[in-house]
Amino acid sequence: MRTAAIPRTDLAPSSLCLGTPLFGSAIPRPDAFALMDAFTEAGGTFFDTARIYADWGPGERAASEKTIGAWLRDRGLQGRVLVATKGGHLDLATKQPRLSPAEIDQDLGESLTHLGLERIDLYWMHRDDPRRPAAEILETLEAQARAGRIRYYGCSNWSLPRIREADTAAREQGWTGFVANQPMWSLAKMAQQEIYDPTMVAMDGALHAYHRESGLAAIPFSSQAGGWFHKHSRAPGGAATKTSSAWASPENEARLRRVRQLAADSGLSITQIVLGYLTGQPFPTFPIIGCRTLEQLRDSLTAADIRLEPGLIRFLETGDPAPA
């Protein structure tokens, strides 16, 4: 699998990142091990998890991190793959932000224990707390980096004004700052009012322009729109789910028609087009793939080395004539 560098770091993970929110819960540990084995056998080196993953359901807390930690120990892969994890999520019961220095320290300590690691290569702030100055949050992360507990840090679900505020603070203090951003992003566009969690931030025109200007890496979740293009690539049928309905719009229907046309003209699969749209962006982009089965994983892996050209990306977005 192709690898790519994350700017302003010495990290060069695989072009696709394996998402793990259901590992150890809806995806039992043996099945999760099989998925991670298959991913690494294909050259995958990039895993995305979070301290809070699976805590919204019954069962063991932090099931995803604990499952990955057990797999790393069993396979002897500590330090040989990049495991990015996230802390600072809202309290699930009260919905209150949790980005005080003590809360970040607690989440990070628990993640290190669950994963069996001494240091996290890429640590995400899972949510933001606009009531706190961005400089305060970065200062906490810088202290954790100096303590050797994290190498680099990024933001997930932060608004563009807050990312810019963090940039300013990092520049003034001489800090590295955020090295990547993790937004909701795919070829399909979800209307803001349809996003089930209002604290999530989707890629939009202004944020995309910022990534182009700054070169900041993007590591998007929901990169395949929950399989929307696959589900609607055939004749319609069956009841629409709440998630699939959220993607339904005239703009996405038009993009779906162009995906079908490009697939017919190029021989590329729908998966290769949808993920190649992201990896072909003018700034480093590492789509997070979410797979429940080996069949789904193998399908996603066919896109590992696909990068669509700018003309094809324009065609998918706007319908401008595709290059011959």
N, C-alpha and C positions, 0 to 999 in steps of 0.2 A: 504494500500500500504506500502511496506517496506520502511524504512527510512535508511539513512546512514550518517555518519559523514564526514564532510569536514575537513581533517587534519589541525592542527594548528589554528582551530577556534572552537567556541562553536555552530556552525551551523550544524544541522542534518536534511536536507530537504528530501522530498520524492525521491525515486529512479529514477523517471522520472521527467523531467522539461518541462513545457508547453511553447512552443515558440509562440510569439504573433506578428510577423512583419506585419501582414495584419489586425490586429484588428482595427476597426474603419474606415477602408478604404475598401479594397476588401471584408473583412468580416464585415458586418454592426454591429453596436453596440449591437442590441438585440441578434444577433447570437453569437457574442463574449461573451456576458454575459452568454448565455446558455452553451457555451463550458467551460467557467471558473467554472460555477456552477457544471457541470458534473465532471470536473476534481477534484474539492475539495470534492464532494460527494464520490468520489472513494478513497479519502485519499491523493490526490495531494496537496502539499504545496509549490511548487517551480515554479516560473514564470520567464521567461526571456524576457526582452524587451530592448529598446534602445531609446535614445533621438531622433535619426534620423529616426526611423522606420516610413515608409509610406511617408517620405518627398520627395521621388523620383517621386511620382505621383501627380495628381491634388488633391485638397481638403485641409482639415485642416492639419497644421503641427503638428508633434508629436502626431498623432492620436492614436497610440498604447498606449503610456503612459497615455494619457488623458482618454482613454477608461478603462484602468485598474484602474486608480485613481477613476473614477466614480463608477466602480464596487466595489472597496474596501469600499468606503463611503456607498454605498447602502446596502452592505451586512455586514457592521460593522467589516471588517476583517483587518483593519490597524494594523500592528504589529503581526498578527496571522498567516500570511503566509510570505514566503521569496520571495520578488520581487527583482530580480537582474536586474540592468539596466546598460547601457553603454554610455560613452561619449568619446569625442576626435576623432570622425570620421573625415575623410577627408572632406573638403568643397566640396559639390556636384558639384558646378559650376567650380571651379578652380582646383580641385583635389589636393589642397595643404594641408599638415598636419596641425592639429589644437591641438597641445599639449602644448601650453604655459600655465603658471599658470593661466592667466586671462581667457583663453578659457576653460580650465578644470573647473574653478570656475563657469563660465557662464553656461556651459552644466549641471553641477551638480545642480546648483540653479534652472534651468528650470525643470529638472527632478523631484526634490523634490516638486516643485509647481504642476506639472502635476499629480504626483502620490498622492499628499496630504499626504506626509510623512515628518517626521522631520529628518529621518536618513535612508540611504540606507544600507542594510545588506551586500550586495556584489556589488561592483562597478567595472565595467570593463573599461579598456582602449581599446576602440573598434578597434583602429589601432595604429601603432607605427610611430614615427618620428626618424629615425636613426641618423639624424643630431643633435639631442639633447642627451646629456648623459643620460643613464637610471637613474642615481642617481638623476638628476634634476627632472625627472618625478615622481620618487618615493617620493622625498622630498615634492613635491606639494601634493601628495596623503596623505602622513603622516600628513601634516598640516591640511588637510580636516578631517582626522580621529581625530586629537586632538581637532578640533573644534566641534566634535560630529556630523558631517554631513554624515560620512560613518563609517562602522565598519571594513570591510575588503575590499581588492581590488584584482583584478586579471587582466590578460591580454588576449586579443583576437586578433588573427592574428599577433602575434609576432614571429619572427624567433628564432630558438634555440640559436644562439649566443647572441641575445639581451636578451633573458630570463636569460641566464647565467650571462650576465653583470648585470642585475637587481639583481640576487641572490647575486653576489659579493658585490654590493652596500648595500644591506639590511644586509648582514652579518657584513660588516665593521661598519655600523652605528647602529647596534642593532635593526633594524626594522623587523617587521614580513615579509614584502615583499609580493610578489604575493602568494595567497593561492590557486589559481586555474588557469587553462589555458583553453581557449575556441577555439579549432581548428576545421577546417572542417574534419570530420572523419566518416566513415561508413565501413561496410564490403566490399563495392565496392570502388575501388581505381580510382580516377579521375586523369588523366595525368595533370601535371602542366600547359602545354600549352593549355589545354582545360578549365581551370578555367576562368570563364568570368570576374572576377575581379582580376587583378594581385596582389593586395594588400592583398588578402586572403591567409592564410597559412594552408596547409593541414597536417595532421599527416603523418609522414614518419618513417622510421626505426630508425633514429637517435633521433628524438623527442620522439618516443615510448620508446627507451632505457633510455632516460633521465627521463621520467615519472616513469619507473620501478625503477630506481636507487634512485630517490628523493622522490617518493610517492606522488608527486604533483597531486592533483585531476584534472581530465579532464571533461569538460562539453561540449561535441561536438555538433556542429550544422550540418545540413544535415545528421543526424544520420541514416536516412533510404534511403539515396541517391535519394531523390525526388521520392520515390516509385518505383525505377528502378526494384527491384527484383519482385515486384508485377506485374508490367507492362509486364515483360518478363517471368513470370512464366508459362504462357499459350502459346498456339501456336502463333507465331508471326503474326501480322496483323496491319494494319493502318500505318499512316505516323509517322516516328520518329520525335520527337521534338528536338530542339537544345540541350536542357538539357539532354534528354535521350540519344542522340548520344554521348554526352560528356562522359558518363559512359561506352559506348560500347568499349570493348577491349577483346582480347582472355583471359586475366587473369580473368576478371569479368565474362565472359561466363563460365569459368571453375568453378568459385565460385558459380555461379547460379546453375550449375548441382549438385554441392555438397549440396547446400541448399535444392534442390528438393529431393535428396537422404536422407538427414537427416530428412526432414519433413515426408517422407514416412516411415522411420524406427522408428522414435520417436513419431510421432503423434503431434509434435509441429507445429504450424503454421509458415508461412514465417515471419510474423511480430515478433513472439516470438524468432525465430532464429536470425533475423537481429539485434534486440535490445538486446537479450540475449548475443550475441557476444560482445557487448560493456560493458554491466553490469558485464560480467564474467571476465573482464580484471584484471591483478594483481595489479592494483592501483584503487582508487575510481573513478568511471566513472558514470556520470549522463547524459544520452542522452537527448537532447532537441528534443521533438516530435512536428512536425508541422502539424496541422490538420485544415481542412476547414469545416468539417462536424462532427456532433455527431457520425455518423457511423464510420468515420475514427478515431476519438478519442477513441471510445470504443474498436476498434480493437487494437490500440496501447496500451491501458490499460491492455489488456490480457497479456502483457509482463512485467507488473510491478514487478512481483516477480520471474521472470525467470533469472537465471544466468548460462550460459553454462560453463561446466567444461573445464579445459585447453586442454584436449585431443580433445574435440569437436572443440575448437577454432583452434587448430593446423590443424585438418582435413579440416575445412572450408578454411583456408589460404593456405595450401600446398597440401592437398589430402592425407596426412599420414593417415593410417588406423584409422577409428573412433573406440574408445573403445567399446567393446561389452556391 
